[in-house]
Each structure stands twice: as structure tokens, then as C-alpha cells.
Amino acid sequence: MKAITKEWINIAEESFSTARMLQRMRHRLRPKVLCFHYREAARKYFIALLEEARLSSKHRRNLLALAVPLIRSDAQGARAQLREFKRFDDRFLYPGHGATRADARAALKACRSIRAEVRVSLGLPKK
């Protein structure tokens, strides 16, 4: 594995761990923030795959554009979970758009699925 790929995986793991830590603080739960961190973690996992495959993308902010050429065709679960993140674009961070606890749980589920698929694709152990 290339060094840059490892760096992106580490950054993704930090984002994922941060969101998990925040989610455990139930009395201060902020669903918008959780959805943001889970989406960012997923994006960083895909960037790691891009780097490993030596692909570049002008669409690094667009999860679907990042993922389509990278996710194995048999990984339908990860593809389905990826669609979940379409709801959590940057708009939901602004007034008039919200996220609920259910949204945060859905974002966690989606991120876990994507995380597992990326780790398998890169030959990393499941966590």
C-alpha cells in the first residue's frame, strides 16, 4: 500500500472515531455534526482508494463520483449505503435543513458499510 493511501486511511479513521465519540455523548448529540463527520469519513476512505488506484478526480467532494469506479460490483450493500449520503450534502449544515437522530444512525450505518468495503478492497483487516 502506498504511503499516501495509508495517510488517507488514517485521516478517515480519525473522522470515523471522532463521530463515534460524539455519538456516545448522547446528552449533547448533534445529528447534523454526526452526519457531517460520517460523510467526511466515507469521502476520505474513497480518496484513499483513488490514491491507491492512481486515479484522480475533480469531484473529490462528490461521493458518488468518487465511488462508482472503485467499489466492487458485488458490493451492493456499500453502493446502497452510499446513496444514503446523498441526503447529507452541505445544505443540511445550514439553517432550514436539519438532521435527526435517525439520520445520524443511518449515516453511521452507511459509513460502517463503506468503511468495511474499503478496508477489504485495500487488504486491511476489518475493525
Secondary structure, DSSP 8 states (H G I E B T S, - for coil): --HHHHHHHHHHHHHHHHHHHHHH-GGG--HHHHHHHHHHHHHHHHHHHHHHHT---S-TT-HHHHHTTTS-TT-HHHHHHHHHGGGGSGGGGSTT----HHHHHHHHHHHHHHHHHHHHHTT----
